[in-house]
Amino acid sequence: MNRMINQLAIILMLLCIVFVIVFQFFISKEKKMDFIFKGFNNTSNGASVMVIKDGDILIKKGYGMADIKKKLLRMNIPITELRL
């Protein structure tokens, strides 16, 4: 029984490693960002994201709604002005 549990643990660990490798190397940066912010939708507050590396903009995207309190029913986009 213990041997079977050990084998299942090893298989699970290998599957996790494969998932991390695929996620890291074969999925675009924008898709990764979409995965992270998938909870921001038409009914949630928004977020604007900009990723800059070596002075170059890699990702510039908005998620969720621009302003839920004021009932602004428009999507948050990269040029939405936000209060910091």
N, CA, C and O atoms as a CHARMM CRD file, in Angstrom:
* protein
*
  336
    1    1 MET  N      0.81400  -1.19600   0.00000 PROA 1      0.00000
    2    1 MET  CA     0.00000   0.00000   0.00000 PROA 1      0.00000
    3    1 MET  C      0.86100   1.26400   0.00000 PROA 1      0.00000
    4    1 MET  O      0.59300   2.20900  -0.74300 PROA 1      0.00000
    5    2 ASN  N      1.91000   1.27100   0.85200 PROA 2      0.00000
    6    2 ASN  CA     2.79900   2.42300   0.90400 PROA 2      0.00000
    7    2 ASN  C      3.52500   2.63700  -0.42300 PROA 2      0.00000
    8    2 ASN  O      3.77000   3.77000  -0.83800 PROA 2      0.00000
    9    3 ARG  N      3.86300   1.53200  -1.07700 PROA 3      0.00000
   10    3 ARG  CA     4.56300   1.63100  -2.35600 PROA 3      0.00000
   11    3 ARG  C      3.66300   2.29400  -3.40000 PROA 3      0.00000
   12    3 ARG  O      4.13200   3.10700  -4.19600 PROA 3      0.00000
   13    4 MET  N      2.38200   1.95100  -3.39900 PROA 4      0.00000
   14    4 MET  CA     1.44900   2.53600  -4.34400 PROA 4      0.00000
   15    4 MET  C      1.26700   4.03500  -4.06900 PROA 4      0.00000
   16    4 MET  O      1.17700   4.83200  -5.00200 PROA 4      0.00000
   17    5 ILE  N      1.21400   4.40800  -2.80900 PROA 5      0.00000
   18    5 ILE  CA     1.09500   5.82100  -2.43900 PROA 5      0.00000
   19    5 ILE  C      2.33500   6.58500  -2.88200 PROA 5      0.00000
   20    5 ILE  O      2.22700   7.69500  -3.40300 PROA 5      0.00000
   21    6 ASN  N      3.50800   5.99900  -2.68000 PROA 6      0.00000
   22    6 ASN  CA     4.74900   6.63800  -3.12500 PROA 6      0.00000
   23    6 ASN  C      4.76800   6.81200  -4.64200 PROA 6      0.00000
   24    6 ASN  O      5.19400   7.85500  -5.13700 PROA 6      0.00000
   25    7 GLN  N      4.31500   5.80900  -5.37700 PROA 7      0.00000
   26    7 GLN  CA     4.27500   5.90000  -6.83300 PROA 7      0.00000
   27    7 GLN  C      3.29700   6.98600  -7.28200 PROA 7      0.00000
   28    7 GLN  O      3.59200   7.73700  -8.21200 PROA 7      0.00000
   29    8 LEU  N      2.14400   7.07700  -6.63400 PROA 8      0.00000
   30    8 LEU  CA     1.18200   8.12100  -6.97600 PROA 8      0.00000
   31    8 LEU  C      1.74200   9.51100  -6.66900 PROA 8      0.00000
   32    8 LEU  O      1.51300  10.45700  -7.42300 PROA 8      0.00000
   33    9 ALA  N      2.47000   9.62900  -5.57200 PROA 9      0.00000
   34    9 ALA  CA     3.08000  10.91100  -5.21600 PROA 9      0.00000
   35    9 ALA  C      4.11400  11.31800  -6.25400 PROA 9      0.00000
   36    9 ALA  O      4.19600  12.49000  -6.62000 PROA 9      0.00000
   37   10 ILE  N      4.89600  10.37300  -6.72800 PROA 10     0.00000
   38   10 ILE  CA     5.90500  10.65700  -7.75200 PROA 10     0.00000
   39   10 ILE  C      5.23200  11.05800  -9.05500 PROA 10     0.00000
   40   10 ILE  O      5.67500  12.00000  -9.71300 PROA 10     0.00000
   41   11 ILE  N      4.17900  10.36600  -9.43500 PROA 11     0.00000
   42   11 ILE  CA     3.45500  10.70200 -10.67000 PROA 11     0.00000
   43   11 ILE  C      2.85200  12.09900 -10.56100 PROA 11     0.00000
   44   11 ILE  O      2.92100  12.88100 -11.50900 PROA 11     0.00000
   45   12 LEU  N      2.26600  12.41000  -9.42100 PROA 12     0.00000
   46   12 LEU  CA     1.67600  13.73300  -9.20900 PROA 12     0.00000
   47   12 LEU  C      2.74200  14.81600  -9.27900 PROA 12     0.00000
   48   12 LEU  O      2.52000  15.86600  -9.88200 PROA 12     0.00000
   49   13 MET  N      3.89000  14.57200  -8.67200 PROA 13     0.00000
   50   13 MET  CA     4.97900  15.53500  -8.70400 PROA 13     0.00000
   51   13 MET  C      5.47100  15.75500 -10.13800 PROA 13     0.00000
   52   13 MET  O      5.72900  16.89300 -10.53000 PROA 13     0.00000
   53   14 LEU  N      5.60100  14.69000 -10.91700 PROA 14     0.00000
   54   14 LEU  CA     6.03000  14.81100 -12.30800 PROA 14     0.00000
   55   14 LEU  C      5.00800  15.58500 -13.14100 PROA 14     0.00000
   56   14 LEU  O      5.38700  16.38900 -13.99200 PROA 14     0.00000
   57   15 LEU  N      3.72600  15.35000 -12.90500 PROA 15     0.00000
   58   15 LEU  CA     2.68800  16.09100 -13.61300 PROA 15     0.00000
   59   15 LEU  C      2.75000  17.58000 -13.28200 PROA 15     0.00000
   60   15 LEU  O      2.55800  18.42300 -14.15800 PROA 15     0.00000
   61   16 CYS  N      3.01800  17.90100 -12.01700 PROA 16     0.00000
   62   16 CYS  CA     3.16300  19.30200 -11.62800 PROA 16     0.00000
   63   16 CYS  C      4.35600  19.94600 -12.31300 PROA 16     0.00000
   64   16 CYS  O      4.27100  21.09100 -12.75700 PROA 16     0.00000
   65   17 ILE  N      5.45000  19.23600 -12.40300 PROA 17     0.00000
   66   17 ILE  CA     6.63800  19.76400 -13.08100 PROA 17     0.00000
   67   17 ILE  C      6.34800  20.01200 -14.55100 PROA 17     0.00000
   68   17 ILE  O      6.73900  21.04400 -15.09500 PROA 17     0.00000
   69   18 VAL  N      5.66500  19.07100 -15.19900 PROA 18     0.00000
   70   18 VAL  CA     5.30800  19.24100 -16.61600 PROA 18     0.00000
   71   18 VAL  C      4.40500  20.45600 -16.77900 PROA 18     0.00000
   72   18 VAL  O      4.59600  21.24100 -17.70800 PROA 18     0.00000
   73   19 PHE  N      3.41900  20.62900 -15.88900 PROA 19     0.00000
   74   19 PHE  CA     2.52600  21.77800 -15.96000 PROA 19     0.00000
   75   19 PHE  C      3.30700  23.08100 -15.84900 PROA 19     0.00000
   76   19 PHE  O      3.06900  24.00800 -16.62300 PROA 19     0.00000
   77   20 VAL  N      4.23300  23.16500 -14.89900 PROA 20     0.00000
   78   20 VAL  CA     5.03400  24.38300 -14.71700 PROA 20     0.00000
   79   20 VAL  C      5.87200  24.65600 -15.95500 PROA 20     0.00000
   80   20 VAL  O      5.96300  25.80300 -16.39200 PROA 20     0.00000
   81   21 ILE  N      6.47900  23.64200 -16.52400 PROA 21     0.00000
   82   21 ILE  CA     7.30000  23.82300 -17.73100 PROA 21     0.00000
   83   21 ILE  C      6.44500  24.32100 -18.88400 PROA 21     0.00000
   84   21 ILE  O      6.83200  25.26100 -19.57800 PROA 21     0.00000
   85   22 VAL  N      5.29400  23.70800 -19.09700 PROA 22     0.00000
   86   22 VAL  CA     4.40400  24.13700 -20.18600 PROA 22     0.00000
   87   22 VAL  C      3.94300  25.56500 -19.94000 PROA 22     0.00000
   88   22 VAL  O      3.96500  26.38600 -20.85700 PROA 22     0.00000
   89   23 PHE  N      3.52700  25.87200 -18.72100 PROA 23     0.00000
   90   23 PHE  CA     3.04400  27.21500 -18.39800 PROA 23     0.00000
   91   23 PHE  C      4.15000  28.24600 -18.57700 PROA 23     0.00000
   92   23 PHE  O      3.89100  29.35200 -19.05200 PROA 23     0.00000
   93   24 GLN  N      5.36700  27.90400 -18.20700 PROA 24     0.00000
   94   24 GLN  CA     6.47600  28.85400 -18.25700 PROA 24     0.00000
   95   24 GLN  C      6.96900  29.11300 -19.67700 PROA 24     0.00000
   96   24 GLN  O      7.25700  30.25600 -20.03100 PROA 24     0.00000
   97   25 PHE  N      7.06800  28.08200 -20.48100 PROA 25     0.00000
   98   25 PHE  CA     7.75700  28.22900 -21.76100 PROA 25     0.00000
   99   25 PHE  C      6.84300  28.25200 -22.98500 PROA 25     0.00000
  100   25 PHE  O      7.23900  28.77700 -24.02600 PROA 25     0.00000
  101   26 PHE  N      5.64400  27.70500 -22.89200 PROA 26     0.00000
  102   26 PHE  CA     4.83400  27.56100 -24.08500 PROA 26     0.00000
  103   26 PHE  C      3.57100  28.41200 -24.09400 PROA 26     0.00000
  104   26 PHE  O      2.83200  28.39900 -25.07800 PROA 26     0.00000
  105   27 ILE  N      3.31200  29.14200 -23.03100 PROA 27     0.00000
  106   27 ILE  CA     2.13900  30.00900 -22.97600 PROA 27     0.00000
  107   27 ILE  C      2.62600  31.45300 -22.99000 PROA 27     0.00000
  108   27 ILE  O      3.55400  31.81100 -22.26400 PROA 27     0.00000
  109   28 SER  N      1.99200  32.28300 -23.82300 PROA 28     0.00000
  110   28 SER  CA     2.43700  33.67000 -23.97800 PROA 28     0.00000
  111   28 SER  C      2.25400  34.44200 -22.66900 PROA 28     0.00000
  112   28 SER  O      1.45900  34.06200 -21.80900 PROA 28     0.00000
  113   29 LYS  N      3.00900  35.53300 -22.54300 PROA 29     0.00000
  114   29 LYS  CA     2.92600  36.36800 -21.35000 PROA 29     0.00000
  115   29 LYS  C      1.52300  36.93700 -21.18200 PROA 29     0.00000
  116   29 LYS  O      1.02200  37.03400 -20.06200 PROA 29     0.00000
  117   30 GLU  N      0.88900  37.31200 -22.28600 PROA 30     0.00000
  118   30 GLU  CA    -0.46100  37.87300 -22.20700 PROA 30     0.00000
  119   30 GLU  C     -1.46700  36.82500 -21.72300 PROA 30     0.00000
  120   30 GLU  O     -2.35800  37.14300 -20.93600 PROA 30     0.00000
  121   31 LYS  N     -1.33300  35.59400 -22.18100 PROA 31     0.00000
  122   31 LYS  CA    -2.22000  34.52300 -21.72100 PROA 31     0.00000
  123   31 LYS  C     -2.00900  34.24900 -20.23100 PROA 31     0.00000
  124   31 LYS  O     -2.96600  33.97200 -19.50900 PROA 31     0.00000
  125   32 LYS  N     -0.75700  34.32800 -19.77200 PROA 32     0.00000
  126   32 LYS  CA    -0.48100  34.14000 -18.34800 PROA 32     0.00000
  127   32 LYS  C     -1.15600  35.23600 -17.53100 PROA 32     0.00000
  128   32 LYS  O     -1.74200  34.96700 -16.48200 PROA 32     0.00000
  129   33 MET  N     -1.06900  36.47500 -18.01900 PROA 33     0.00000
  130   33 MET  CA    -1.69200  37.59400 -17.32000 PROA 33     0.00000
  131   33 MET  C     -3.21000  37.42900 -17.30200 PROA 33     0.00000
  132   33 MET  O     -3.85000  37.69400 -16.28500 PROA 33     0.00000
  133   34 ASP  N     -3.78800  36.99400 -18.41900 PROA 34     0.00000
  134   34 ASP  CA    -5.22500  36.74700 -18.46700 PROA 34     0.00000
  135   34 ASP  C     -5.63000  35.67800 -17.45700 PROA 34     0.00000
  136   34 ASP  O     -6.68300  35.78300 -16.82900 PROA 34     0.00000
  137   35 PHE  N     -4.80100  34.65800 -17.30000 PROA 35     0.00000
  138   35 PHE  CA    -5.06800  33.59200 -16.33400 PROA 35     0.00000
  139   35 PHE  C     -5.06200  34.13700 -14.90800 PROA 35     0.00000
  140   35 PHE  O     -5.92000  33.77900 -14.10000 PROA 35     0.00000
  141   36 ILE  N     -4.10400  34.99400 -14.60200 PROA 36     0.00000
  142   36 ILE  CA    -3.99100  35.56800 -13.26200 PROA 36     0.00000
  143   36 ILE  C     -5.19200  36.45100 -12.93900 PROA 36     0.00000
  144   36 ILE  O     -5.70700  36.41300 -11.82100 PROA 36     0.00000
  145   37 PHE  N     -5.64400  37.25300 -13.92000 PROA 37     0.00000
  146   37 PHE  CA    -6.72400  38.20800 -13.69100 PROA 37     0.00000
  147   37 PHE  C     -8.07300  37.72400 -14.20100 PROA 37     0.00000
  148   37 PHE  O     -8.95700  38.54400 -14.45000 PROA 37     0.00000
  149   38 LYS  N     -8.25900  36.42400 -14.36400 PROA 38     0.00000
  150   38 LYS  CA    -9.51400  35.91600 -14.92000 PROA 38     0.00000
  151   38 LYS  C    -10.71900  36.20500 -14.03300 PROA 38     0.00000
  152   38 LYS  O    -11.84900  36.17400 -14.52100 PROA 38     0.00000
  153   39 GLY  N    -10.51900  36.48000 -12.76500 PROA 39     0.00000
  154   39 GLY  CA   -11.61200  36.80200 -11.86000 PROA 39     0.00000
  155   39 GLY  C    -12.19700  38.18700 -12.06700 PROA 39     0.00000
  156   39 GLY  O    -13.30200  38.46500 -11.60000 PROA 39     0.00000
  157   40 PHE  N    -11.47600  39.06300 -12.75900 PROA 40     0.00000
  158   40 PHE  CA   -11.96700  40.40600 -13.03700 PROA 40     0.00000
  159   40 PHE  C    -12.84300  40.33100 -14.27200 PROA 40     0.00000
  160   40 PHE  O    -12.36100  40.07600 -15.37600 PROA 40     0.00000
  161   41 ASN  N    -14.15700  40.55900 -14.07200 PROA 41     0.00000
  162   41 ASN  CA   -15.08200  40.44700 -15.19200 PROA 41     0.00000
  163   41 ASN  C    -16.03000  41.64100 -15.20700 PROA 41     0.00000
  164   41 ASN  O    -15.70900  42.69100 -14.65000 PROA 41     0.00000
  165   42 ASN  N    -17.18700  41.49500 -15.83500 PROA 42     0.00000
  166   42 ASN  CA   -18.13900  42.59800 -15.99000 PROA 42     0.00000
  167   42 ASN  C    -18.82800  43.00400 -14.69700 PROA 42     0.00000
  168   42 ASN  O    -19.53800  44.00900 -14.68500 PROA 42     0.00000
  169   43 THR  N    -18.65200  42.27900 -13.62900 PROA 43     0.00000
  170   43 THR  CA   -19.31800  42.60800 -12.36700 PROA 43     0.00000
  171   43 THR  C    -18.33500  42.91700 -11.25300 PROA 43     0.00000
  172   43 THR  O    -18.74900  43.09600 -10.10700 PROA 43     0.00000
  173   44 SER  N    -17.05500  42.98500 -11.55100 PROA 44     0.00000
  174   44 SER  CA   -16.06500  43.22500 -10.50100 PROA 44     0.00000
  175   44 SER  C    -15.30400  44.51000 -10.76600 PROA 44     0.00000
  176   44 SER  O    -15.25300  45.00300 -11.89300 PROA 44     0.00000
  177   45 ASN  N    -14.70900  45.04400  -9.69800 PROA 45     0.00000
  178   45 ASN  CA   -13.84000  46.20000  -9.86800 PROA 45     0.00000
  179   45 ASN  C    -12.70200  45.84600 -10.80700 PROA 45     0.00000
  180   45 ASN  O    -12.37200  44.67500 -10.99000 PROA 45     0.00000
  181   46 GLY  N    -12.11800  46.85100 -11.38800 PROA 46     0.00000
  182   46 GLY  CA   -11.11300  46.60100 -12.40300 PROA 46     0.00000
  183   46 GLY  C     -9.68600  46.76000 -11.93800 PROA 46     0.00000
  184   46 GLY  O     -9.40700  47.15100 -10.80500 PROA 46     0.00000
  185   47 ALA  N     -8.80600  46.44800 -12.84100 PROA 47     0.00000
  186   47 ALA  CA    -7.37100  46.60700 -12.62800 PROA 47     0.00000
  187   47 ALA  C     -6.73700  46.91800 -13.96800 PROA 47     0.00000
  188   47 ALA  O     -7.13400  46.37300 -14.99900 PROA 47     0.00000
  189   48 SER  N     -5.76100  47.79000 -13.94600 PROA 48     0.00000
  190   48 SER  CA    -4.96400  48.05700 -15.13800 PROA 48     0.00000
  191   48 SER  C     -3.57000  47.51600 -14.88600 PROA 48     0.00000
  192   48 SER  O     -3.00400  47.70500 -13.80900 PROA 48     0.00000
  193   49 VAL  N     -3.02500  46.84700 -15.88000 PROA 49     0.00000
  194   49 VAL  CA    -1.72900  46.19700 -15.72800 PROA 49     0.00000
  195   49 VAL  C     -0.80800  46.65000 -16.85400 PROA 49     0.00000
  196   49 VAL  O     -1.18700  46.65400 -18.02500 PROA 49     0.00000
  197   50 MET  N      0.40400  47.02900 -16.47600 PROA 50     0.00000
  198   50 MET  CA     1.43100  47.32300 -17.46900 PROA 50     0.00000
  199   50 MET  C      2.71900  46.65900 -17.00100 PROA 50     0.00000
  200   50 MET  O      3.16900  46.88200 -15.87700 PROA 50     0.00000
  201   51 VAL  N      3.29900  45.85700 -17.85600 PROA 51     0.00000
  202   51 VAL  CA     4.55800  45.19200 -17.55700 PROA 51     0.00000
  203   51 VAL  C      5.63100  45.80600 -18.45100 PROA 51     0.00000
  204   51 VAL  O      5.51600  45.79700 -19.67700 PROA 51     0.00000
  205   52 ILE  N      6.67100  46.33600 -17.82200 PROA 52     0.00000
  206   52 ILE  CA     7.75500  46.99200 -18.55100 PROA 52     0.00000
  207   52 ILE  C      9.05200  46.26400 -18.24300 PROA 52     0.00000
  208   52 ILE  O      9.36000  45.98000 -17.08600 PROA 52     0.00000
  209   53 LYS  N      9.80400  45.96600 -19.29100 PROA 53     0.00000
  210   53 LYS  CA    11.11100  45.32200 -19.11500 PROA 53     0.00000
  211   53 LYS  C     12.11100  46.03400 -20.00400 PROA 53     0.00000
  212   53 LYS  O     11.90100  46.15100 -21.21200 PROA 53     0.00000
  213   54 ASP  N     13.19000  46.50500 -19.41800 PROA 54     0.00000
  214   54 ASP  CA    14.24200  47.22000 -20.13600 PROA 54     0.00000
  215   54 ASP  C     13.69200  48.39200 -20.93700 PROA 54     0.00000
  216   54 ASP  O     14.15600  48.66300 -22.04500 PROA 54     0.00000
  217   55 GLY  N     12.70300  49.08900 -20.37900 PROA 55     0.00000
  218   55 GLY  CA    12.12600  50.26000 -21.03900 PROA 55     0.00000
  219   55 GLY  C     11.09900  49.94700 -22.11100 PROA 55     0.00000
  220   55 GLY  O     10.51000  50.86700 -22.67900 PROA 55     0.00000
  221   56 ASP  N     10.87000  48.68100 -22.40100 PROA 56     0.00000
  222   56 ASP  CA     9.87800  48.28500 -23.40100 PROA 56     0.00000
  223   56 ASP  C      8.61700  47.77900 -22.71100 PROA 56     0.00000
  224   56 ASP  O      8.68800  47.03300 -21.73400 PROA 56     0.00000
  225   57 ILE  N      7.46000  48.19400 -23.22800 PROA 57     0.00000
  226   57 ILE  CA     6.19100  47.72600 -22.68400 PROA 57     0.00000
  227   57 ILE  C      5.90000  46.35000 -23.26100 PROA 57     0.00000
  228   57 ILE  O      5.75900  46.19200 -24.47300 PROA 57     0.00000
  229   58 LEU  N      5.81200  45.34700 -22.37500 PROA 58     0.00000
  230   58 LEU  CA     5.52600  43.98300 -22.79800 PROA 58     0.00000
  231   58 LEU  C      4.03300  43.70800 -22.81900 PROA 58     0.00000
  232   58 LEU  O      3.52400  43.07700 -23.74500 PROA 58     0.00000
  233   59 ILE  N      3.32500  44.18600 -21.78800 PROA 59     0.00000
  234   59 ILE  CA     1.88600  43.96200 -21.66900 PROA 59     0.00000
  235   59 ILE  C      1.24900  45.24700 -21.18200 PROA 59     0.00000
  236   59 ILE  O      1.76300  45.89900 -20.27400 PROA 59     0.00000
  237   60 LYS  N      0.12800  45.61100 -21.78800 PROA 60     0.00000
  238   60 LYS  CA    -0.63200  46.78800 -21.39600 PROA 60     0.00000
  239   60 LYS  C     -2.10000  46.43300 -21.57500 PROA 60     0.00000
  240   60 LYS  O     -2.60000  46.38800 -22.69900 PROA 60     0.00000
  241   61 LYS  N     -2.79400  46.17900 -20.45900 PROA 61     0.00000
  242   61 LYS  CA    -4.14500  45.65200 -20.56700 PROA 61     0.00000
  243   61 LYS  C     -4.97800  46.05700 -19.35700 PROA 61     0.00000
  244   61 LYS  O     -4.44100  46.28200 -18.27200 PROA 61     0.00000
  245   62 GLY  N     -6.29400  46.14900 -19.54700 PROA 62     0.00000
  246   62 GLY  CA    -7.22600  46.44400 -18.47600 PROA 62     0.00000
  247   62 GLY  C     -8.15000  45.26700 -18.24300 PROA 62     0.00000
  248   62 GLY  O     -8.47500  44.52800 -19.17300 PROA 62     0.00000
  249   63 TYR  N     -8.57600  45.09300 -16.99300 PROA 63     0.00000
  250   63 TYR  CA    -9.45600  43.99000 -16.62700 PROA 63     0.00000
  251   63 TYR  C    -10.60100  44.53100 -15.77400 PROA 63     0.00000
  252   63 TYR  O    -10.40600  45.48800 -15.02400 PROA 63     0.00000
  253   64 GLY  N    -11.77300  43.94400 -15.87400 PROA 64     0.00000
  254   64 GLY  CA   -12.91700  44.31100 -15.05000 PROA 64     0.00000
  255   64 GLY  C    -13.55400  45.62200 -15.47100 PROA 64     0.00000
  256   64 GLY  O    -13.32500  46.11400 -16.57600 PROA 64     0.00000
  257   65 MET  N    -14.36600  46.18700 -14.56300 PROA 65     0.00000
  258   65 MET  CA   -15.11100  47.40600 -14.83800 PROA 65     0.00000
  259   65 MET  C    -14.32700  48.63400 -14.39500 PROA 65     0.00000
  260   65 MET  O    -13.50000  48.56300 -13.48600 PROA 65     0.00000
  261   66 ALA  N    -14.59800  49.76200 -15.05200 PROA 66     0.00000
  262   66 ALA  CA   -13.88500  50.99700 -14.74800 PROA 66     0.00000
  263   66 ALA  C    -14.26300  51.55000 -13.37200 PROA 66     0.00000
  264   66 ALA  O    -13.38400  51.97900 -12.62500 PROA 66     0.00000
  265   67 ASP  N    -15.55000  51.54700 -13.02500 PROA 67     0.00000
  266   67 ASP  CA   -15.97900  52.09000 -11.74000 PROA 67     0.00000
  267   67 ASP  C    -17.32600  51.48300 -11.35800 PROA 67     0.00000
  268   67 ASP  O    -18.35600  51.86300 -11.91400 PROA 67     0.00000
  269   68 ILE  N    -17.32400  50.56100 -10.43100 PROA 68     0.00000
  270   68 ILE  CA   -18.54900  49.88000  -9.99500 PROA 68     0.00000
  271   68 ILE  C    -19.42700  50.82700  -9.16700 PROA 68     0.00000
  272   68 ILE  O    -20.64600  50.83000  -9.33700 PROA 68     0.00000
  273   69 LYS  N    -18.82900  51.63100  -8.27100 PROA 69     0.00000
  274   69 LYS  CA   -19.59900  52.50600  -7.38200 PROA 69     0.00000
  275   69 LYS  C    -20.42100  53.53300  -8.14700 PROA 69     0.00000
  276   69 LYS  O    -21.56900  53.80700  -7.79800 PROA 69     0.00000
  277   70 LYS  N    -19.83000  54.09800  -9.18700 PROA 70     0.00000
  278   70 LYS  CA   -20.54000  55.11100  -9.97400 PROA 70     0.00000
  279   70 LYS  C    -21.38100  54.49200 -11.08400 PROA 70     0.00000
  280   70 LYS  O    -21.98900  55.20200 -11.88500 PROA 70     0.00000
  281   71 LYS  N    -21.41200  53.16900 -11.12200 PROA 71     0.00000
  282   71 LYS  CA   -22.20300  52.43000 -12.11700 PROA 71     0.00000
  283   71 LYS  C    -21.78400  52.77300 -13.55100 PROA 71     0.00000
  284   71 LYS  O    -22.60900  52.82900 -14.46300 PROA 71     0.00000
  285   72 LEU  N    -20.49100  52.99700 -13.71600 PROA 72     0.00000
  286   72 LEU  CA   -19.98100  53.20600 -15.07400 PROA 72     0.00000
  287   72 LEU  C    -19.85400  51.82800 -15.71600 PROA 72     0.00000
  288   72 LEU  O    -18.91000  51.08500 -15.44900 PROA 72     0.00000
  289   73 LEU  N    -20.79400  51.51600 -16.53900 PROA 73     0.00000
  290   73 LEU  CA   -20.82500  50.18500 -17.13300 PROA 73     0.00000
  291   73 LEU  C    -19.97000  50.14500 -18.38800 PROA 73     0.00000
  292   73 LEU  O    -20.46200  49.89900 -19.49000 PROA 73     0.00000
  293   74 ARG  N    -18.71700  50.38300 -18.20400 PROA 74     0.00000
  294   74 ARG  CA   -17.76900  50.27200 -19.31000 PROA 74     0.00000
  295   74 ARG  C    -16.56200  49.48400 -18.82700 PROA 74     0.00000
  296   74 ARG  O    -16.18000  49.53000 -17.65800 PROA 74     0.00000
  297   75 MET  N    -16.00400  48.78900 -19.73500 PROA 75     0.00000
  298   75 MET  CA   -14.86300  47.94500 -19.38300 PROA 75     0.00000
  299   75 MET  C    -13.63300  48.79400 -19.09400 PROA 75     0.00000
  300   75 MET  O    -13.44900  49.87000 -19.66400 PROA 75     0.00000
  301   76 ASN  N    -12.81500  48.29600 -18.21300 PROA 76     0.00000
  302   76 ASN  CA   -11.54000  48.91800 -17.91000 PROA 76     0.00000
  303   76 ASN  C    -10.57000  48.58600 -19.04200 PROA 76     0.00000
  304   76 ASN  O    -10.36200  47.41600 -19.36300 PROA 76     0.00000
  305   77 ILE  N     -9.98900  49.60000 -19.63400 PROA 77     0.00000
  306   77 ILE  CA    -9.02600  49.41000 -20.72500 PROA 77     0.00000
  307   77 ILE  C     -7.70700  50.05300 -20.32400 PROA 77     0.00000
  308   77 ILE  O     -7.66100  50.78400 -19.33400 PROA 77     0.00000
  309   78 PRO  N     -6.64500  49.80200 -21.05800 PROA 78     0.00000
  310   78 PRO  CA    -5.33700  50.33500 -20.65100 PROA 78     0.00000
  311   78 PRO  C     -5.29100  51.85600 -20.51200 PROA 78     0.00000
  312   78 PRO  O     -4.46400  52.36600 -19.75600 PROA 78     0.00000
  313   79 ILE  N     -6.14500  52.59400 -21.21100 PROA 79     0.00000
  314   79 ILE  CA    -6.09100  54.05700 -21.12700 PROA 79     0.00000
  315   79 ILE  C     -7.08600  54.63700 -20.12000 PROA 79     0.00000
  316   79 ILE  O     -7.21700  55.85800 -20.02800 PROA 79     0.00000
  317   80 THR  N     -7.78900  53.78900 -19.36300 PROA 80     0.00000
  318   80 THR  CA    -8.70900  54.25000 -18.33700 PROA 80     0.00000
  319   80 THR  C     -7.92700  54.98600 -17.25600 PROA 80     0.00000
  320   80 THR  O     -6.92900  54.47600 -16.74800 PROA 80     0.00000
  321   81 GLU  N     -8.38300  56.18400 -16.90900 PROA 81     0.00000
  322   81 GLU  CA    -7.70700  56.96100 -15.86200 PROA 81     0.00000
  323   81 GLU  C     -8.16200  56.45700 -14.50600 PROA 81     0.00000
  324   81 GLU  O     -9.35800  56.40200 -14.21900 PROA 81     0.00000
  325   82 LEU  N     -7.20200  56.09000 -13.67900 PROA 82     0.00000
  326   82 LEU  CA    -7.48200  55.56200 -12.35100 PROA 82     0.00000
  327   82 LEU  C     -6.83000  56.46200 -11.31600 PROA 82     0.00000
  328   82 LEU  O     -5.78000  57.05900 -11.55500 PROA 82     0.00000
  329   83 ARG  N     -7.48100  56.54800 -10.15100 PROA 83     0.00000
  330   83 ARG  CA    -6.91500  57.30800  -9.03600 PROA 83     0.00000
  331   83 ARG  C     -5.94800  56.38800  -8.29500 PROA 83     0.00000
  332   83 ARG  O     -6.28600  55.24800  -7.97600 PROA 83     0.00000
  333   84 LEU  N     -4.77300  56.87700  -8.03100 PROA 84     0.00000
  334   84 LEU  CA    -3.77300  56.07600  -7.30900 PROA 84     0.00000
  335   84 LEU  C     -3.73100  56.47100  -5.84900 PROA 84     0.00000
  336   84 LEU  O     -2.95200  55.91000  -5.07900 PROA 84     0.00000
